[in-house]
Amino acid sequence: MIIDTPEVQDINSFSRLEYLKEVYGMIWVLVPIFTPVLGITIGVLAIVWLEREISAGIQQRIGPEYAGPLGNSSSSSRWHKTTFQRESSSI
């Protein structure tokens, strides 16, 4: 028995739909796993950022982004300080 072309196309389109259903099923299995992980990661990043901001405010220190243009002068001054620092020995 020879199958007509429209019937073969119908069978192929049905198999594509079944494949997509399987893919969507796998994605929906992973969504409940990755959603809390993403939420916890963003929460930890926010807590660390807030903790650093609060501690910097308490210590009243100036961060590198405020010391000079784009913070480059602070970094370069630290580099010069450590590069040209004399070695001291306490004997």
CNS distance restraints for C-alpha pairs under 8 A (distance, minus, plus):
assign (resid   3 and name CA) (resid   7 and name CA) 6.62 0.50 0.50
assign (resid   3 and name CA) (resid   8 and name CA) 6.87 0.50 0.50
assign (resid   4 and name CA) (resid   8 and name CA) 6.58 0.50 0.50
assign (resid   5 and name CA) (resid   9 and name CA) 6.25 0.50 0.50
assign (resid   6 and name CA) (resid  10 and name CA) 6.18 0.50 0.50
assign (resid   7 and name CA) (resid  11 and name CA) 6.27 0.50 0.50
assign (resid   8 and name CA) (resid  12 and name CA) 6.15 0.50 0.50
assign (resid   9 and name CA) (resid  13 and name CA) 6.06 0.50 0.50
assign (resid  10 and name CA) (resid  14 and name CA) 6.15 0.50 0.50
assign (resid  11 and name CA) (resid  15 and name CA) 6.27 0.50 0.50
assign (resid  12 and name CA) (resid  16 and name CA) 6.29 0.50 0.50
assign (resid  13 and name CA) (resid  17 and name CA) 6.31 0.50 0.50
assign (resid  14 and name CA) (resid  18 and name CA) 6.30 0.50 0.50
assign (resid  15 and name CA) (resid  19 and name CA) 6.19 0.50 0.50
assign (resid  16 and name CA) (resid  20 and name CA) 6.21 0.50 0.50
assign (resid  17 and name CA) (resid  21 and name CA) 6.14 0.50 0.50
assign (resid  18 and name CA) (resid  22 and name CA) 6.34 0.50 0.50
assign (resid  19 and name CA) (resid  23 and name CA) 6.34 0.50 0.50
assign (resid  20 and name CA) (resid  24 and name CA) 6.04 0.50 0.50
assign (resid  21 and name CA) (resid  25 and name CA) 5.99 0.50 0.50
assign (resid  22 and name CA) (resid  26 and name CA) 6.25 0.50 0.50
assign (resid  23 and name CA) (resid  27 and name CA) 6.24 0.50 0.50
assign (resid  24 and name CA) (resid  28 and name CA) 6.11 0.50 0.50
assign (resid  25 and name CA) (resid  29 and name CA) 6.28 0.50 0.50
assign (resid  26 and name CA) (resid  30 and name CA) 6.48 0.50 0.50
assign (resid  27 and name CA) (resid  31 and name CA) 6.23 0.50 0.50
assign (resid  28 and name CA) (resid  32 and name CA) 7.21 0.50 0.50
assign (resid  29 and name CA) (resid  33 and name CA) 7.40 0.50 0.50
assign (resid  30 and name CA) (resid  34 and name CA) 6.21 0.50 0.50
assign (resid  31 and name CA) (resid  35 and name CA) 5.89 0.50 0.50
assign (resid  32 and name CA) (resid  36 and name CA) 7.06 0.50 0.50
assign (resid  33 and name CA) (resid  37 and name CA) 6.83 0.50 0.50
assign (resid  34 and name CA) (resid  38 and name CA) 5.94 0.50 0.50
assign (resid  35 and name CA) (resid  39 and name CA) 6.14 0.50 0.50
assign (resid  36 and name CA) (resid  40 and name CA) 5.94 0.50 0.50
assign (resid  37 and name CA) (resid  41 and name CA) 6.12 0.50 0.50
assign (resid  38 and name CA) (resid  42 and name CA) 6.18 0.50 0.50
assign (resid  39 and name CA) (resid  43 and name CA) 6.02 0.50 0.50
assign (resid  40 and name CA) (resid  44 and name CA) 6.10 0.50 0.50
assign (resid  41 and name CA) (resid  45 and name CA) 6.25 0.50 0.50
assign (resid  42 and name CA) (resid  46 and name CA) 6.15 0.50 0.50
assign (resid  43 and name CA) (resid  47 and name CA) 6.15 0.50 0.50
assign (resid  44 and name CA) (resid  48 and name CA) 6.13 0.50 0.50
assign (resid  45 and name CA) (resid  49 and name CA) 6.14 0.50 0.50
assign (resid  46 and name CA) (resid  50 and name CA) 6.10 0.50 0.50
assign (resid  47 and name CA) (resid  51 and name CA) 6.02 0.50 0.50
assign (resid  48 and name CA) (resid  52 and name CA) 6.21 0.50 0.50
assign (resid  49 and name CA) (resid  53 and name CA) 6.18 0.50 0.50
assign (resid  50 and name CA) (resid  54 and name CA) 6.02 0.50 0.50
assign (resid  51 and name CA) (resid  55 and name CA) 6.05 0.50 0.50
assign (resid  52 and name CA) (resid  56 and name CA) 6.00 0.50 0.50
assign (resid  53 and name CA) (resid  57 and name CA) 6.17 0.50 0.50
assign (resid  54 and name CA) (resid  58 and name CA) 6.18 0.50 0.50
assign (resid  55 and name CA) (resid  59 and name CA) 6.11 0.50 0.50
assign (resid  56 and name CA) (resid  60 and name CA) 5.84 0.50 0.50
assign (resid  56 and name CA) (resid  61 and name CA) 5.86 0.50 0.50
assign (resid  56 and name CA) (resid  62 and name CA) 7.84 0.50 0.50
assign (resid  57 and name CA) (resid  61 and name CA) 7.03 0.50 0.50
assign (resid  62 and name CA) (resid  66 and name CA) 6.37 0.50 0.50
assign (resid  62 and name CA) (resid  67 and name CA) 6.88 0.50 0.50
assign (resid  63 and name CA) (resid  67 and name CA) 6.68 0.50 0.50
assign (resid  64 and name CA) (resid  68 and name CA) 7.75 0.50 0.50
assign (resid  64 and name CA) (resid  70 and name CA) 7.82 0.50 0.50
assign (resid  64 and name CA) (resid  71 and name CA) 4.62 0.50 0.50
assign (resid  64 and name CA) (resid  72 and name CA) 7.55 0.50 0.50
assign (resid  64 and name CA) (resid  74 and name CA) 5.84 0.50 0.50
assign (resid  64 and name CA) (resid  75 and name CA) 7.35 0.50 0.50
assign (resid  65 and name CA) (resid  69 and name CA) 7.83 0.50 0.50
assign (resid  65 and name CA) (resid  70 and name CA) 5.70 0.50 0.50
assign (resid  65 and name CA) (resid  71 and name CA) 4.44 0.50 0.50
assign (resid  66 and name CA) (resid  70 and name CA) 7.39 0.50 0.50
assign (resid  66 and name CA) (resid  71 and name CA) 6.16 0.50 0.50
assign (resid  67 and name CA) (resid  71 and name CA) 5.24 0.50 0.50
assign (resid  67 and name CA) (resid  72 and name CA) 7.74 0.50 0.50
assign (resid  67 and name CA) (resid  73 and name CA) 6.66 0.50 0.50
assign (resid  67 and name CA) (resid  74 and name CA) 5.92 0.50 0.50
assign (resid  68 and name CA) (resid  72 and name CA) 6.43 0.50 0.50
assign (resid  68 and name CA) (resid  73 and name CA) 5.41 0.50 0.50
assign (resid  68 and name CA) (resid  74 and name CA) 6.94 0.50 0.50
assign (resid  69 and name CA) (resid  73 and name CA) 7.01 0.50 0.50
assign (resid  71 and name CA) (resid  75 and name CA) 6.84 0.50 0.50
assign (resid  72 and name CA) (resid  76 and name CA) 6.09 0.50 0.50
assign (resid  73 and name CA) (resid  77 and name CA) 5.94 0.50 0.50
assign (resid  74 and name CA) (resid  78 and name CA) 6.31 0.50 0.50
assign (resid  75 and name CA) (resid  79 and name CA) 6.26 0.50 0.50
assign (resid  76 and name CA) (resid  80 and name CA) 6.20 0.50 0.50
assign (resid  77 and name CA) (resid  81 and name CA) 6.08 0.50 0.50
assign (resid  78 and name CA) (resid  82 and name CA) 6.22 0.50 0.50
assign (resid  79 and name CA) (resid  83 and name CA) 5.94 0.50 0.50
assign (resid  80 and name CA) (resid  84 and name CA) 5.90 0.50 0.50
assign (resid  81 and name CA) (resid  85 and name CA) 5.77 0.50 0.50
